[in-house]
Amino acid sequence: MPPAKAKQAKIIRTVRQHSEPLPEETMEFLRGLAEDYAKVKRYVYRRYSGIGSLGKIYPGYDVQKELRASGLRQELNLPDSYMAVAAMDALGGIRSAWSNLKNRIAELAKKNENLTDGDRKYIFTVLRQGAMYAAVLNDKPFERPEVLPGAEPDYRRLDNLVRRLTRKYKVALGTRMEADYFGVSPNAYAYRDGGIRLGSRTPQRRVFIPLTDNAVHAKQLKIRLLEDRIEVLAPVESKPKRHPGWTNKVALSIGYSTMFTSSGGAEYGQRLGEMLSARSERVYGKRRLRGAYCGACRKALERGDARRARAIRGSNLGTKKLLAQNRREMSGVKAYINAEIRRMLETEKPREIIIPARSKLFAPHMQKATKQKLSRWTAGYARKRLADKCALDGVKLTEVNAACTGAACADCGAAGRRSGRVFVCEACGAKGPHHLNAARNILKKAEGTFKTPQQR
Ligand SMILES: [Zn+2]
C-alpha cells in the first residue's frame, strides 16, 4: 500500500470584532436574546444529557425536531435560527462531556490491575461504539464484540464496572451558566453600512450594530456581551504561517509559578504564579467576607430589621458584580498567557516543541482547593493555546511521557534530588533550576537518549 499522504490540517482560528458603545435599548435587546439562548441550552442539557438520550445526540436531528414541537419557541418568542444554534451549541457540550467521560473511564481501565487484556479490550470497544455503550448503560441486550481469541470476559462484571464509573464521573451540565453570549447563524445576520444587522424577534426586522472595523464573515458567529458593547467572534480558516528561520528543537517544562522553562534555559510566564496566588487569595478572602455579610443580613432579619437586611444584601452580596470582576481578572491572566506564548515562540524560533504529556499535572502539595482549581485551569488553558499557536505557526508539537525527567540529572544521568526550585546532583555536582533540568531531560526523551537512573 502506498504511504498515506500527510493531509494539511485545517486551522480554525477565532478573530474578534468590536462594536461601538451601544445604546441601552440595544443592549437590553441583546441581553434578552442571550438569556433566552441560555434557556434553550439549559432545556437541551436537562433533557438530553442523560444516559437515556445517548442515542439521540448524534446527529441531533431528533433533538431539533422535538425542540420545534416542544412549544418552547412560542413560549420564548425566539426565532428558529437562534433556537437551532442554541440547541447545536448545547448538543456540542453534551457530546464533549460524554467523550471526556469515556476517556476518563478508558484511563481508569488502563490502570486497573484487576482487569485482563481481554477485559480492557472489551471495555475500550464498548466505549468506542456509541450504540454498545448506550446498550450497556441502559441495560439493553446487544451483540458482544469479539475480543482476544480464546478470552471470554466476565461480561456482567465489566458492564457493571462501566455503569458504575459512568455514574460516578458523570457531571451535571449547565448548572453554572452565564447568559453572556449567543450564537447566530449566517441566515440571521448581514454585514452592511459599517456594521452588522442581527435578526430580531420581529420578522423582517433587524437590529443594527455599528462595528469598529470593516471585516465581513460568513460563518456562524458568537456574539459576546460586554458592559455596553459587544464582541463578535468569527471562526476563520487559515493556512499555517511559514517561518523558514525557525529551525530549533526545544523542550518545555510546564510549571505553576513559571509557565514554561525551555531546554535552553529561558523562562516564560514568570509572573503567572504570582498572579494566580494573588487571585486565589482574593477569592478566598471574598468568600469569607460574603459569609460575614450573610450572617449580618440574617441577624438583621431576626431582629425584624428588613430595611437593614436589604441594605446589606443590596450593597454587598451582588453575584453579578463578582462574576464580572472574575471575568475581568481571568481575561488578564489569559492575555498574559497568550503574550508569553507568543514571546516564547519568537525567542525560541522552534521547528518542533516537546512538552510533557498531560498526566502528572496536579502537584499533590497544592492543597488549597481554589489554588488547585486555578492551576489546573491555567495549565489546561496554556496547553490549549500553545497547541493552537503552534498549529498557526506551523510548529510541530510533540508530547512525551515525562516519567523520571524530574529525578535524573541532565548532565550525568544519576538520580539527583530536588530542594525547592533547585535540582541538586551529588554525583557530578550539578546544581540548577529544577525546571531547566527537567526540560533538558524532556528533550533527551524526544531524541531517545534519556535513561532512567536505574537503566544506566
Ligand atoms: Zn549529575
Residues whose N, C-alpha, C, O or C-beta is under 5 A from the ligand:
A	BS01	ZN	C409 D411 C412 G413 A414 C425 A427 C428 G429 A430
